[in-house]
């Protein structure tokens, strides 16, 4: 439709999609997943999952998004209703609004930590804290998890959050071309420049401590790329790899649909999708894997790196890496660059997560962009408060598990079944090929219709058997934290119901393509 916003350039779209995909998961989650699941052994199921989930889902979501944009929809709820003539369709699509909005509530807060720690590094605020335990205490004090000599309150973290929220709002107010695209054109090239500088520095570390000759850069690279094939028999490694693909490419979130909806109906999505995947993988595998894992092995050894990984991405990114940078020349600058890299990745993703709800508000109720952003910002601010103040009790982690992991797979499975079986693969494939600058290999037709849904169903089945019972029963959760976990679950359900209500109110004029030809 002529009144819809459009990307100013094709490069801007690709960088915006890459900015959506490239985030904290590339540099914090990926190294941890690799270290927890056998190092190089993890890369085999990882690339398999990229082939059967990442690439086909990217094309499916791009084609749904462009088709939805052609019919005036900039959000997944209207798009799924377009593909499936059923009252439930809009609620399936509503997951593509619920997921990114819920995740941005805590993702923007984590992104603000990166901004704060970049400034801490330049100022030397944690200088002299040369053990992981000391840096862990510094981080917990900053987060308000514990009060210590470093921070008396949450004031510093809160100020960083407000600054990050302000930047997010400013970008969103600029719109698609003058806000999101401009941010992507600045942040993503800077991210790669910083990443290249850090990679070069890590690769020239040699053997940092002569007392530990086995702790070398070459052993760090070997840990990433030399597979232990015995690990491939462990189903959890394959599930972890598939989960990482979801997180890193932002498939199953509902964001790609929105971004691609601002294309014209015959603009290429085949090459655009592959370019996005390629840029993301370069950031994740080459930069993310090399910087964090290689440096950790060089300083802490393989067993030490695996121990760090068991503590999660925050232990690696906010504890181990600052300790490492303090042990090399110009460490303050390198540490600042590391956290700036994380911040650029985080802020481009946070902006992307907010856009689907803005599209719903503008398209369904005719709100100006300024008003839509204002309303959304107020709601985001209010709902992020329990994330900030209840983090010590696992509130953030609970949201991340049910929404940032489980809901992604549920939505992805539903949309690919609707695309391949309800809308019809022939029609869907024509959408993928429309205006294509490359010819998508036809074997992906089989992948989309059979392999991807089977793999996604297997993931959900595995979780249902191995994780859900214990998670639902809150096994291992301290008694004092259980009310907060319950509150997090109540918030999830309330948000889902709220999004469903918004979608129902907005859907009165929505129509389905029915059996007419998609062209």
C-alpha positions in Angstrom: 0.0 0.0 0.0 1.3 3.4 -0.9 0.9 4.9 2.6 3.0 2.3 4.3 6.5 3.2 5.4 9.4 1.8 3.3 13.0 1.1 3.8 15.1 3.8 2.1 17.7 1.3 0.7 18.1 -2.4 0.2 21.3 -2.2 2.2 19.4 -0.6 5.0 16.9 -3.5 5.1 19.7 -6.1 5.2 21.6 -4.3 7.9 18.3 -3.8 9.9 17.5 -7.5 9.6 21.1 -8.3 10.6 20.8 -5.9 13.5 17.6 -7.6 14.6 19.4 -11.0 14.5 22.8 -9.9 15.8 22.5 -9.4 19.5 23.7 -10.5 22.9 23.1 -14.1 21.9 25.9 -14.0 19.3 28.5 -13.0 21.8 27.3 -14.3 25.1 24.9 -17.2 24.5 26.7 -18.9 21.6 30.1 -19.2 23.2 28.4 -20.6 26.4 26.3 -23.1 24.4 29.4 -24.3 22.5 31.4 -24.7 25.7 28.6 -26.5 27.5 28.1 -28.9 24.6 31.5 -30.2 23.6 33.1 -27.3 21.9 33.7 -28.3 18.3 31.1 -31.1 18.6 28.4 -28.5 19.0 29.2 -27.0 15.6 27.9 -30.1 13.7 24.4 -30.0 15.0 24.5 -26.2 15.0 25.1 -26.1 11.2 22.6 -28.9 10.7 20.0 -26.8 12.6 20.9 -23.8 10.5 20.2 -25.8 7.4 16.8 -27.3 8.5 15.5 -24.6 10.7 17.4 -21.3 10.3 17.4 -20.9 6.5 14.0 -22.3 5.7 12.4 -20.4 8.6 14.1 -17.2 7.4 12.6 -17.6 3.9 9.2 -18.6 5.3 9.0 -15.6 7.6 10.3 -13.2 5.0 7.6 -14.4 2.5 4.9 -14.1 5.1 6.1 -10.6 6.0 6.2 -9.3 2.4 2.8 -10.8 1.6 1.4 -9.3 4.8 2.8 -5.9 3.9 1.1 -6.1 0.5 -2.2 -6.5 2.3 -1.5 -3.7 4.8 -0.4 -5.8 7.8 2.9 -5.1 9.6 2.5 -7.7 12.3 2.2 -11.5 12.5 -1.3 -11.5 13.9 -2.8 -10.0 10.7 -0.4 -12.1 8.5 -1.3 -15.5 9.9 -5.0 -14.6 9.7 -4.3 -13.8 6.0 -2.9 -17.3 5.4 -5.4 -19.3 7.4 -9.2 -18.6 7.3 -9.9 -19.7 10.8 -10.9 -17.7 14.0 -7.9 -19.1 15.8 -5.4 -17.8 13.2 -5.2 -14.3 14.6 -4.4 -15.7 18.0 -1.6 -17.9 16.7 -0.2 -14.8 15.0 -0.6 -12.9 18.2 2.3 -14.9 19.6 4.4 -12.9 17.1 3.4 -9.7 19.1 3.5 -11.2 22.5 7.0 -12.8 22.2 9.1 -9.8 21.2 7.2 -7.4 23.5 7.7 -9.6 26.5 11.4 -10.3 25.7 12.2 -6.6 25.2 11.1 -6.0 28.8 14.2 -7.7 30.1 16.4 -7.6 27.0 16.6 -3.8 27.1 17.6 -4.0 30.8 20.4 -6.5 30.0 21.5 -4.3 27.1 21.8 -1.4 29.6 24.4 -3.4 31.6 26.6 -3.4 28.5 26.4 0.4 28.3 27.3 0.8 31.9 30.2 -1.7 31.8 31.7 0.0 28.8 31.8 3.2 30.8 33.1 1.3 33.9 36.0 -0.1 31.8 37.0 3.3 30.5 36.8 4.8 34.0 38.7 2.0 35.6 35.8 1.3 38.0 36.6 -2.4 38.4 40.3 -2.0 38.0 42.1 -4.4 40.4 39.3 -6.9 40.5 41.4 -9.7 38.9 39.5 -12.8 39.8 36.1 -14.0 38.6 34.8 -14.0 42.2 35.7 -10.4 42.6 34.1 -9.4 39.3 31.1 -11.6 40.1 30.7 -9.6 43.3 31.0 -6.3 41.3 28.3 -7.5 38.9 25.9 -8.7 41.6 26.3 -5.3 43.4 25.5 -3.5 40.2 22.4 -5.7 39.5 21.2 -5.2 43.0 21.4 -9.0 43.6 23.5 -8.2 46.7 24.7 -5.0 48.4 28.5 -4.7 48.7 31.3 -2.2 48.8 31.0 -1.5 45.1 27.3 -0.4 44.9 25.0 0.7 47.7 21.9 0.5 45.6 20.4 -0.1 42.2 20.8 3.6 41.3 23.6 3.1 38.8 21.9 0.2 37.0 18.7 2.1 36.9 20.4 5.2 35.4 21.9 2.9 32.7 18.5 1.4 32.0 16.8 4.8 31.6 19.6 5.9 29.2 19.1 2.8 27.1 15.3 3.2 27.1 15.8 6.8 26.0 18.0 5.7 23.1 15.5 3.0 22.1 12.6 5.5 22.2 14.6 8.1 20.1 15.3 5.5 17.4 11.7 4.3 17.3 10.4 7.9 17.0 12.5 8.2 13.8 10.4 5.5 12.1 11.5 2.8 9.8 13.9 4.6 7.4 15.0 7.6 9.6 15.2 5.7 12.8 15.7 2.0 12.6 17.6 2.0 9.3 19.9 4.8 10.3 20.7 3.0 13.6 21.5 -0.2 11.7 23.7 1.5 9.1 25.8 3.0 12.0 25.7 0.3 14.6 26.3 -2.9 12.5 29.4 -1.6 10.7 30.8 -0.3 14.0 30.1 -3.7 15.6 32.1 -5.5 12.9 35.0 -3.0 13.1 35.2 -3.5 16.9 34.8 -7.2 16.5 37.7 -7.4 14.1 39.9 -5.4 16.4 39.1 -7.7 19.3 39.6 -10.8 17.2 43.1 -9.6 16.1 44.0 -8.9 19.7 42.8 -12.3 20.9 44.6 -14.2 18.1 47.9 -12.5 19.1 47.7 -13.4 22.8 49.9 -16.4 22.3 50.5 -18.1 25.6 49.5 -15.5 28.2 50.9 -17.4 31.2 54.1 -19.4 30.7 53.3 -21.3 33.9 50.4 -22.9 31.9 51.8 -23.8 28.5 48.6 -25.7 27.6 46.6 -22.5 27.8 47.2 -21.1 24.3 45.3 -19.4 21.5 45.7 -22.4 19.3 44.1 -24.7 21.9 41.3 -22.2 22.2 40.7 -22.4 18.5 41.0 -26.1 18.6 38.3 -26.2 21.4 35.9 -24.5 19.0 36.7 -26.4 15.9 37.9 -29.9 16.8 34.8 -32.0 17.4 34.5 -34.7 20.0 32.2 -37.0 17.9 31.1 -39.0 21.0 29.0 -36.0 22.0 26.9 -36.3 18.9 25.0 -39.2 20.5 23.6 -36.9 23.2 20.2 -35.5 22.1 20.6 -32.5 24.4 23.5 -31.2 22.2 21.2 -31.3 19.2 18.4 -29.5 21.1 20.8 -26.9 22.4 22.0 -26.3 18.8 18.5 -25.8 17.5 17.7 -23.5 20.4 20.7 -21.4 19.5 19.6 -21.0 15.9 16.2 -19.7 17.1 17.9 -17.2 19.4 20.6 -16.0 17.0 18.5 -15.5 13.8 15.4 -14.3 15.6 13.2 -16.7 13.8 10.0 -17.5 15.6 9.9 -14.1 17.2 7.5 -12.2 14.8 10.1 -9.5 14.1 11.2 -10.6 10.7 7.6 -10.5 9.5 7.3 -6.8 10.5 10.6 -5.7 9.0 10.0 -7.4 5.7 6.4 -6.0 5.5 8.0 -2.6 4.6 9.2 -4.1 1.3 7.3 -3.8 -2.0 5.5 -6.9 -3.1 8.0 -7.9 -5.8 11.2 -7.1 -3.9 13.6 -9.9 -3.4 13.5 -11.9 -0.2 15.5 -15.0 -1.2 18.9 -13.3 -1.4 18.0 -10.8 1.3 17.2 -13.7 3.7 20.5 -15.5 2.9 22.5 -12.2 3.2 21.0 -11.7 6.7 21.8 -15.3 7.7 25.4 -14.9 6.4 26.0 -11.6 8.2 24.6 -13.1 11.4 26.7 -16.2 11.2 29.9 -14.2 10.5 29.2 -12.2 13.7 28.3 -15.3 15.7 30.7 -18.0 14.6 33.8 -15.9 13.6 33.5 -13.0 16.0 31.5 -14.4 18.9 33.2 -17.8 18.9 36.7 -16.5 18.4 36.7 -13.6 20.9 35.1 -15.1 24.0 36.0 -18.8 23.8 39.5 -18.5 22.5 40.4 -15.8 25.0 38.8 -17.8 27.9 40.8 -21.0 27.0 44.0 -19.0 26.7 43.6 -17.6 30.2 41.6 -20.2 32.1 42.2 -23.5 30.1 39.6 -25.8 28.7 38.3 -27.1 32.0 38.2 -23.5 33.4 36.3 -22.3 30.3 33.8 -25.2 30.7 33.4 -24.2 34.4 32.7 -20.6 33.4 30.2 -21.7 30.8 28.2 -23.6 33.4 27.6 -20.3 35.0 26.0 -18.9 31.9 26.6 -16.0 29.5 26.8 -13.4 32.2 29.7 -15.2 33.9 31.5 -15.3 30.6 30.8 -11.8 29.4 30.7 -9.8 32.6 33.1 -11.7 34.8 35.6 -13.6 32.8 36.2 -11.1 29.9 36.8 -8.1 32.2 39.4 -10.2 34.1 41.0 -11.2 30.9 41.3 -7.7 29.5 42.8 -6.4 32.8 45.7 -8.8 32.1 46.7 -7.4 28.7 48.0 -3.9 27.7 45.4 -1.3 27.0 42.9 -3.5 28.8 40.6 -0.6 29.8 40.1 0.3 26.1 39.7 -3.3 25.0 37.1 -3.9 27.8 35.2 -0.8 26.7 35.2 -2.0 23.1 34.0 -5.4 24.2 31.0 -4.0 26.0 30.3 -1.4 23.3 30.1 -4.3 20.8 27.6 -6.0 23.1 25.6 -2.7 23.4 25.4 -2.1 19.7 24.2 -5.7 19.2 21.7 -5.3 22.0 20.2 -2.0 21.1 19.5 -2.9 17.4 17.7 -6.0 18.7 15.8 -4.1 21.4 14.5 -1.6 18.8 13.4 -4.5 16.5 11.5 -6.2 19.3 9.4 -3.0 20.0 8.4 -2.4 16.3 5.7 -5.1 15.9 3.5 -3.6 18.6 4.0 -0.2 17.2 2.9 -1.5 13.8 -0.3 -2.9 15.4 -1.1 0.4 17.1 -0.6 2.5 14.0 -2.4 0.2 11.6 -5.3 -0.8 13.7 -6.2 2.4 15.5 -4.7 5.0 13.3 -2.3 6.3 16.0 0.5 8.6 14.9 3.9 7.1 15.3 4.8 9.5 18.1 1.7 8.5 20.1 2.2 4.8 19.5 5.8 5.0 20.6 4.8 7.0 23.7 2.1 4.5 24.8 4.4 1.6 24.2 7.3 3.2 26.1 5.2 3.9 29.1 3.9 0.3 29.2 7.5 -1.0 28.7 8.8 1.1 31.5 6.1 0.0 34.0 6.4 -3.7 33.1 10.2 -3.7 33.3 10.1 -2.7 37.0 9.6 -6.2 38.4 12.3 -7.4 36.1 14.7 -4.9 37.6 13.8 -5.2 41.3 13.0 -9.0 41.4 16.0 -10.3 39.5 17.6 -11.8 42.5 14.7 -14.1 42.8 14.8 -15.5 39.2 12.1 -13.3 37.7 14.1 -12.5 34.6 15.2 -16.1 34.1 11.6 -17.3 34.3 10.4 -14.9 31.6 13.3 -15.9 29.5 12.6 -19.6 29.7 8.9 -19.7 28.9 8.9 -16.8 26.4 12.5 -16.6 25.1 12.8 -20.4 24.5 9.5 -22.4 24.7 7.2 -19.8 23.1 9.6 -19.3 20.2 9.4 -23.0 19.2 5.6 -23.1 19.6 5.1 -20.1 17.3 7.6 -21.3 14.7 6.0 -24.8 14.6 2.6 -23.3 14.2 3.5 -20.9 11.5 5.5 -23.3 9.4 2.7 -25.9 9.5 0.2 -23.1 8.5 2.6 -22.0 5.7 3.4 -25.5 4.3 0.2 -27.3 4.9 -2.7 -24.9 5.3 -1.7 -22.0 3.0 -0.1 -24.6 0.8 3.5 -25.2 -0.1 3.0 -24.4 -3.8 1.6 -21.0 -3.0 4.2 -20.4 -0.3 7.0 -21.4 -2.6 5.8 -19.0 -5.2 6.0 -16.2 -2.6 9.6 -17.2 -1.8 10.5 -17.2 -5.5 8.7 -13.9 -6.3 11.3 -11.3 -7.4 14.1 -13.6 -6.2 17.6 -12.5 -7.0 18.8 -16.1 -6.5 17.0 -19.4 -7.1 16.3 -21.1 -3.7 17.2 -24.8 -4.0 14.1 -26.8 -4.4 15.1 -29.4 -1.8 14.0 -26.8 0.7 10.5 -27.5 -0.3 10.8 -30.9 1.4 12.6 -29.3 4.3 9.9 -26.8 4.9 7.0 -29.2 4.6 8.4 -32.2 6.5 11.9 -31.8 8.1 11.5 -28.5 9.9 8.1 -29.2 11.5 9.3 -32.6 12.5 12.5 -31.2 14.1 10.5 -28.5 15.9 7.9 -31.0 17.2 10.8 -33.2 18.4 12.3 -30.2 20.4 8.9 -29.6 22.1 8.5 -33.3 22.8 12.0 -33.5 24.3 11.4 -30.5 26.6 8.0 -31.9 27.6 9.7 -35.1 28.8 13.0 -33.9 30.2 12.4 -30.3 31.4 8.8 -29.2 31.8 7.8 -31.4 34.9 10.7 -30.2 37.0 10.3 -26.6 35.7 6.6 -26.5 36.5 7.3 -27.9 40.0 9.9 -25.3 40.6 12.5 -27.9 41.6 15.6 -26.3 43.0 14.0 -23.0 43.5 14.5 -21.5 47.0 11.3 -21.1 49.1 11.7 -17.4 49.3 11.9 -17.1 45.5 8.8 -19.2 44.7 6.3 -16.3 45.1 8.4 -14.3 42.5 8.5 -17.2 40.1 4.7 -17.5 40.4 4.4 -13.8 39.9 6.5 -14.0 36.7 4.2 -16.8 35.4 1.1 -14.7 36.2 2.7 -11.8 34.3 3.3 -14.0 31.3 -0.3 -15.2 31.2 -1.6 -11.7 31.8 0.5 -10.3 28.9 -0.6 -13.1 26.6 -4.3 -12.4 27.5 -3.7 -8.7 27.0 -2.2 -9.2 23.5 -5.0 -11.6 22.6 -7.5 -8.9 23.6 -5.7 -6.2 21.6 -5.6 -8.5 18.5 -9.3 -9.4 18.9 -10.2 -5.7 19.1 -8.1 -4.9 16.0 -9.2 -7.8 13.8 -12.7 -6.7 12.8 -11.7 -5.7 9.3 -9.1 -8.4 8.6 -9.7 -10.9 5.8 -8.1 -14.1 4.6 -6.8 -14.9 1.2 -8.9 -18.0 1.3 -8.5 -20.2 -1.8 -7.7 -17.4 -4.2 -4.3 -17.5 -5.8 -1.6 -15.8 -3.7 -0.5 -13.9 -6.7 
